[in-house]
Amino acid sequence: MKVLIANRGEIACRVIRSCRALGIRTVAVYSEADRDALHTVLADEAHLIGPARAQESYLNVSNILEALRRSGADAVHPGYGFMSENASFAEAVIDAKRAWVGPAPETITAMGDKEKARQLAKAAGVPILPGSRRYVDGNFDELAATADSVGYPLLVKAAGGGGGIGMQRVDDPSALLKAAQSTQALAQRAFGDPTIYLERYIPRARHIEVQVFGFGDGRVVHMFERECSVQRRFQKVIEESPAPGIETSLLKRMTAAATALASSQNYSGAGTVEFVVDAMNMEFHFLEMNTRIQVEHPVTEMVTGLDLVELQLRQAVGDDLSSVTQESIRRTGHALECRLYAEDPNKNFMPSPGRLSAFELPAPNSTFRVETGVRSGDAISVYYDPLIAKVICAGRDRASTIEKSVEQLQAIKIAGIRTNVRFLAKVLRHASFAAGEVHTRFIDEHRSALIDGA
């Protein structure tokens, strides 16, 4: 068995680790900028797929398929980002008679359209926020009236968006048209689809997601929830499980909603159903479904003892997974993940590319791990996401896990570029974070205490 990993960086290294544990050979792909990257060294073989620009390499379907042909790989694991939610790529892999490590292309298509996914969620009995019809062609004649019915504040959202890209908050009618036009233009550039829609914005919201795994026949299990509310620019920086202060009754309703939606689609493999929870009344609403492994999946692995990537791979090769039942899945203790980025918090978290002149990490153990795709001396490229590493800690409870996470962040030795490591430690030490008072505007609300010179 040989698996081609259609990705780079830490997630490629992560998939390689699970493949090795299963005795599966691995094929890395790389751009010219990543010729000596860690994932190319760890894999059993590596193939060049194009220049540094992602559009010409990691997003180039024909080049990746050619690497698949040359390598003779039996399956493709897309990781997250890049090609992981590209239904056309999944279809091309299947047409090439290779196994696709992920859900069916039609599921990717259905859930990848955020507005369509809302309607599927509604049909499955999952609560959704007030929203609008789709706007495709730039005809905004009814936009103002529609926005009034949705209610302010609202979000203008790209139907094909994700990862915090393609969203703008609008607080009053005067800013609506400009936001719609600019979001539509961005959606066309970023996703090749100008479709947008409006959705009610909850000012004090919590972002909570449920990890699911489907078997393709309507059977779906959940692996509990993750709290993902600490964000900058709609992108997560700290995740944890369990979510603090979530009552058991609310959690049961959310996990039931998540599994019902996935079951309605005969979902296959790992996926995440994301919810927005109104922190004022603790009502939850469907946000989106990600049809792939998540950046923050190690949080779930640390509290359940499961290897989600291993489950993906075993399902792809046809292993018997009948022992994976809801009753068999247990959660113990607490886990927390911090995303270490090459970015400058003092400059609105703008990327800070450059060479890592030093990068030393504490030794991993059963309650601490680091996922990374770089080494000391490597360059953080301007071409890709500036994620350096994910620092994941586990403990008997939330307080001890926070304490351990701060200690491990402080033990990291890093030089040559600006990073958010001090910022992460400040968030963890903040009294409101320690009290579990998290929400999606946490960083903005506590900016002066978290960012040097703010």
VOGU-3710 file (C-alpha; in Angstrom, 3 decimals, decimal comma):
1> mkvlianrge> 0,000/0,000/0,000  1,303/3,436/-0,952  -0,369/6,800/-0,206  0,327/10,093/-1,952  -0,137/13,083/0,357  -1,444/16,027/-1,654  -0,281/18,624/0,840  2,750/20,101/2,572  4,004/21,238/5,979  2,851/19,902/9,316
11> iacrvirscr> -0,223/18,060/8,054  1,847/16,149/5,494  4,274/15,163/8,259  1,322/14,193/10,460  -0,149/11,884/7,809  3,254/10,319/7,204  3,470/9,407/10,894  0,171/7,502/10,858  1,079/5,813/7,571  4,320/4,559/9,094
21> algirtvavy> 2,457/3,139/12,087  0,253/1,179/9,673  3,147/0,030/7,483  1,993/2,174/4,547  4,578/3,719/2,204  4,249/7,442/1,519  4,699/9,769/-1,430  5,295/13,473/-0,871  4,713/16,196/-3,432  6,544/19,497/-3,295
31> seadrdalht> 6,925/22,827/-5,016  10,295/24,342/-5,918  10,101/26,381/-2,702  9,715/23,165/-0,685  12,446/21,130/-2,366  14,175/20,412/0,966  11,099/20,648/3,213  10,679/18,267/6,141  7,763/16,372/4,591  9,874/15,511/1,535
41> vladeahlig> 12,579/14,065/3,803  10,188/12,009/5,924  8,300/10,459/2,991  9,532/7,323/1,225  9,652/9,244/-2,050  8,955/12,772/-3,247  7,899/14,327/-6,550  8,208/17,897/-7,803  4,852/19,325/-8,906  5,661/22,887/-9,937
51> paraqesyln> 6,882/26,371/-9,010  6,468/28,029/-5,612  3,068/29,553/-6,313  0,368/27,255/-4,936  -1,799/27,714/-8,035  0,992/26,175/-10,112  1,873/23,367/-7,705  -0,246/22,335/-4,705  -3,433/23,507/-6,438  -2,485/22,137/-9,859
61> vsnilealrr> -4,666/19,064/-10,341  -2,932/17,792/-13,477  0,534/18,025/-11,914  -0,557/16,136/-8,798  -2,282/13,474/-10,909  0,906/13,062/-12,920  2,842/12,546/-9,675  0,204/10,016/-8,671  0,711/8,157/-11,945  4,520/8,251/-11,745
71> sgadavhpgy> 4,613/7,080/-8,149  2,127/4,262/-8,558  0,437/5,282/-5,295  -2,765/3,449/-4,425  -4,505/6,302/-2,573  -4,469/10,060/-2,020  -4,749/11,794/1,342  -5,415/15,535/0,832  -4,837/16,705/4,426  -6,629/20,001/5,020
81> gfmsenasfa> -6,754/23,137/2,898  -5,464/23,095/-0,691  -7,226/20,153/-2,418  -9,034/18,623/0,551  -12,425/20,139/-0,323  -12,015/20,125/-4,100  -14,703/17,785/-5,398  -13,276/17,809/-8,934  -9,912/16,639/-7,621  -11,571/13,877/-5,586
91> eavidakraw> -13,460/12,754/-8,705  -10,233/12,767/-10,735  -8,506/10,573/-8,146  -11,419/8,123/-8,155  -11,521/8,142/-11,976  -7,816/7,221/-11,912  -8,829/4,081/-9,975  -7,146/5,272/-6,779  -8,669/5,447/-3,305  -9,706/8,898/-2,108
101> vgpapetita> -9,144/9,364/1,620  -12,194/11,494/2,307  -15,933/11,755/1,753  -17,629/11,268/-1,605  -17,214/14,105/-4,148  -20,962/14,808/-4,102  -20,785/15,317/-0,331  -17,868/17,708/-0,724  -19,874/19,651/-3,308  -23,014/19,804/-1,161
111> mgdkekarql> -21,235/20,939/1,998  -18,701/23,138/0,243  -21,456/25,516/-0,825  -22,071/27,216/2,528  -25,528/28,490/1,652  -26,629/25,109/0,267  -25,214/23,436/3,382  -27,452/25,694/5,492  -30,502/24,367/3,675  -29,369/20,752/4,088
121> akaagvpilp> -28,846/21,401/7,797  -32,326/22,886/8,077  -33,810/19,857/6,317  -32,015/17,612/8,832  -33,605/19,511/11,712  -30,475/21,475/12,627  -31,124/25,082/13,723  -29,728/27,742/11,372  -29,327/31,508/11,638  -31,574/33,864/9,646
131> gsrryvdgnf> -30,082/34,307/6,184  -30,755/35,366/2,625  -30,987/33,935/-0,850  -27,897/33,668/-3,060  -26,510/36,641/-4,981  -24,492/35,583/-8,014  -24,580/38,123/-10,814  -24,032/41,437/-9,028  -27,738/42,346/-9,133  -28,298/43,796/-5,667
141> delaatadsv> -31,721/45,384/-6,213  -33,289/43,494/-3,280  -30,195/43,520/-1,095  -31,231/46,312/1,276  -34,681/44,866/1,932  -33,236/41,396/2,405  -30,671/42,722/4,873  -33,441/44,395/6,883  -35,245/41,054/7,155  -32,047/39,238/8,199
151> gypllvkaag> -31,277/41,938/10,740  -28,165/43,900/11,664  -25,377/43,255/12,450  -24,923/40,709/9,693  -22,197/38,957/7,743  -21,758/39,066/3,996  -20,380/35,599/3,231  -18,910/33,877/0,188  -20,886/30,695/-0,510  -17,672/28,841/-1,335
161> ggggigmqrv> -15,614/30,399/1,463  -13,778/28,883/4,366  -10,931/29,416/6,801  -12,186/32,874/7,658  -11,826/34,039/4,041  -14,746/35,719/2,315  -16,604/37,246/5,259  -17,350/40,853/6,108  -19,291/42,192/9,062  -21,829/44,933/8,313
171> ddpsallkaa> -23,325/46,941/11,170  -25,653/49,296/9,280  -27,208/49,776/5,814  -24,710/52,446/4,710  -21,898/49,874/4,453  -23,931/47,042/2,918  -23,511/47,547/-0,828  -19,760/48,136/-0,681  -19,298/45,040/1,473  -21,391/42,928/-0,917
181> qstqalaqra> -19,448/44,109/-3,951  -16,022/43,618/-2,386  -16,896/40,199/-0,942  -18,207/39,059/-4,294  -14,991/40,182/-6,003  -12,877/38,436/-3,355  -14,951/35,260/-3,679  -14,370/35,204/-7,423  -10,608/35,616/-6,988  -10,205/33,192/-4,096
191> fgdptiyler> -12,720/30,466/-4,943  -13,669/30,992/-8,585  -17,267/31,478/-7,439  -18,716/34,981/-6,851  -21,801/33,708/-5,025  -22,523/35,443/-1,715  -25,322/35,470/0,839  -26,233/37,280/4,054  -26,354/35,762/7,511  -27,242/37,167/10,929
201> yiprarhiev> -24,154/38,001/12,989  -24,087/37,205/16,703  -21,940/39,861/18,423  -21,015/37,733/21,428  -20,644/34,291/19,953  -18,817/31,100/20,719  -17,477/28,905/17,944  -17,928/25,261/18,865  -17,456/22,323/16,538  -18,271/18,624/16,746
211> qvfgfgdgrv> -15,919/15,989/15,363  -17,789/13,290/13,464  -16,818/10,120/11,636  -19,153/8,468/9,155  -19,151/4,989/7,665  -20,866/5,851/4,374  -24,098/4,017/5,111  -25,840/6,490/7,403  -23,999/5,384/10,539  -22,140/8,266/12,179
221> vhmferecsv> -20,357/8,627/15,502  -19,172/11,802/17,204  -15,976/12,368/19,159  -17,293/15,227/21,279  -16,733/18,940/20,785  -13,931/21,468/20,493  -14,013/25,104/21,601  -12,562/27,302/18,837  -13,650/30,775/19,901  -10,269/32,500/20,335
231> qrrfqkviee> -9,731/33,891/16,834  -8,143/36,728/14,923  -9,557/37,790/11,539  -12,141/34,962/11,797  -9,294/32,414/12,051  -8,699/30,178/15,062  -5,541/30,372/17,164  -6,441/28,352/20,292  -8,693/25,291/20,502  -9,621/23,027/23,395
241> spapgietsl> -11,814/20,154/24,524  -14,064/19,996/26,478  -15,531/23,443/25,797  -15,678/25,328/29,120  -19,086/25,953/30,626  -21,128/23,964/28,115  -23,902/22,100/29,911  -24,354/18,412/29,191  -27,875/18,943/27,817  -26,632/21,514/25,277
251> lkrmtaaata> -23,736/19,274/24,254  -26,109/16,370/23,675  -28,300/18,508/21,410  -25,287/19,719/19,434  -23,763/16,276/18,952  -27,177/14,885/17,968  -27,571/17,684/15,406  -24,074/17,075/14,010  -24,554/13,341/13,598  -28,042/13,829/12,130
261> lassqnysga> -26,669/16,131/9,425  -23,783/13,804/8,585  -26,103/10,801/8,581  -28,506/12,531/6,180  -25,636/12,735/3,678  -24,403/9,158/4,245  -21,170/10,817/5,263  -17,957/8,823/4,960  -14,784/9,540/6,953  -13,709/12,323/9,259
271> gtvefvvdam> -15,566/15,629/9,223  -16,486/18,528/11,450  -19,828/20,227/11,962  -19,335/23,766/13,211  -21,806/25,757/15,272  -22,080/29,304/16,494  -23,418/29,552/20,038  -24,927/32,779/21,324  -22,990/33,387/24,543  -25,888/35,402/25,953
281> nmefhflemn> -28,611/32,736/25,737  -26,542/29,613/24,819  -28,654/28,857/21,758  -26,738/27,160/18,948  -26,988/27,430/15,170  -25,323/25,639/12,262  -22,327/27,450/10,801  -20,764/25,068/8,273  -19,441/21,553/7,745  -15,819/20,849/6,870
291> triqvehpvt> -15,490/17,666/4,838  -11,908/16,874/5,875  -9,574/16,529/8,810  -9,251/19,769/10,804  -6,122/21,658/11,819  -7,177/21,175/15,440  -7,877/17,425/15,254  -5,041/16,611/17,750  -7,180/18,114/20,526  -9,743/15,361/20,019
301> emvtgldlve> -7,058/12,707/19,726  -5,515/13,719/23,051  -8,763/13,367/25,019  -10,134/10,251/23,270  -6,953/8,294/22,537  -8,054/7,854/18,925  -5,901/8,457/15,844  -8,235/10,164/13,379  -5,792/9,983/10,476  -5,323/6,265/11,103
311> lqlrqavgdd> -9,102/5,796/11,010  -9,239/7,677/7,692  -6,547/5,470/6,199  -8,019/2,233/7,517  -11,413/3,130/6,098  -9,854/3,921/2,714  -8,223/0,486/2,479  -11,395/-1,307/3,559  -10,452/-2,325/7,101  -13,202/-3,449/9,451
321> lssvtqesir> -14,131/-0,481/11,667  -17,151/-2,112/13,294  -15,501/-1,786/16,714  -15,731/2,012/16,436  -19,106/2,638/18,038  -20,495/5,572/19,979  -20,360/3,506/23,147  -16,656/2,740/22,609  -15,648/6,413/22,431  -14,735/7,966/25,768
331> rtghalecrl> -13,252/11,334/26,691  -10,782/11,790/29,547  -9,217/14,963/30,920  -8,664/18,169/28,960  -6,595/19,133/25,901  -5,583/22,460/24,423  -3,885/23,437/21,159  -2,026/26,680/20,407  -1,193/27,580/16,820  2,315/29,016/16,577
341> yaedpnknfm> 2,461/31,387/13,609  5,145/33,432/11,894  3,193/36,644/12,336  3,400/39,964/14,130  0,556/40,599/16,613  1,605/44,259/16,736  0,832/44,581/13,032  -2,635/43,051/13,073  -1,152/39,543/12,905  0,340/40,075/9,478
351> pspgrlsafe> 2,595/37,220/8,292  6,284/37,533/9,116  8,149/35,274/6,681  11,861/34,602/6,978  14,394/32,016/8,035  14,222/30,176/11,346  17,739/30,697/12,641  16,769/28,737/15,753  13,851/26,418/16,478  14,087/24,119/19,498
361> lpapnstfrv> 11,096/22,337/21,013  10,558/20,558/24,337  10,632/16,767/24,157  7,203/15,218/23,464  5,547/12,794/25,859  2,156/11,210/26,458  0,584/14,540/27,477  2,480/16,880/25,157  3,067/16,862/21,411  4,077/19,281/18,697
371> etgvrsgdai> 2,951/19,046/15,081  5,329/20,879/12,762  6,664/20,778/9,233  9,788/22,884/9,749  13,231/22,645/11,361  15,863/25,091/12,512  17,311/26,706/9,402  14,150/26,334/7,317  12,494/29,314/5,666  8,891/30,322/6,325
381> svyydpliak> 7,767/31,110/2,799  5,694/34,053/1,624  3,790/31,646/-0,607  1,988/29,570/2,021  0,191/29,766/5,350  2,619/31,025/8,041  1,791/28,233/10,522  5,029/27,042/12,141  3,737/24,476/14,610  0,822/23,335/16,753
391> vicagrdras> 1,559/22,962/20,456  -0,846/20,469/22,061  -1,038/19,718/25,775  -3,273/17,436/27,829  -4,002/17,370/31,547  -6,400/16,079/34,163  -8,429/19,328/34,038  -8,531/22,693/32,268  -6,503/24,638/34,844  -3,575/22,212/34,819
401> tieksveqlq> -3,676/22,012/31,021  -3,486/25,791/30,713  -0,543/25,877/33,134  1,311/23,187/31,214  0,625/24,908/27,891  2,161/28,161/29,147  5,232/26,262/30,381  5,721/24,550/27,036  5,281/27,758/25,061  7,889/29,446/27,241
411> aikiagirtn> 10,278/26,533/26,694  10,254/26,928/22,903  13,430/28,545/21,570  12,764/30,361/18,340  14,710/33,088/16,532  15,034/34,739/13,149  11,406/35,770/12,634  8,562/37,358/14,560  6,020/34,957/16,019  2,911/34,977/18,187
421> vrflakvlrh> 4,397/32,792/20,941  4,326/35,532/23,623  0,820/36,504/22,563  -0,412/32,927/22,991  1,026/32,743/26,508  -0,673/36,042/27,397  -4,041/34,722/26,209  -3,672/31,606/28,338  -2,706/33,670/31,395  -5,589/36,129/31,019
431> asfaagevht> -8,091/35,950/33,871  -11,089/35,870/31,519  -9,638/32,968/29,551  -8,897/31,095/32,771  -12,517/31,647/33,814  -13,747/30,163/30,524  -15,204/33,484/29,367  -14,251/32,955/25,729  -15,998/34,236/22,613  -15,041/35,108/19,043
441> rfidehrsal> -14,224/38,739/19,899  -12,054/37,784/22,880  -8,842/39,079/21,277  -10,422/42,370/20,182  -12,014/42,901/23,592  -8,767/42,294/25,501  -6,392/43,683/22,886  -4,614/46,144/25,188  -3,718/43,388/27,653  -2,695/40,815/25,043
451> idga> -0,673/42,755/22,485  2,519/44,663/23,258  2,097/48,334/22,477  -1,600/48,045/21,625
//
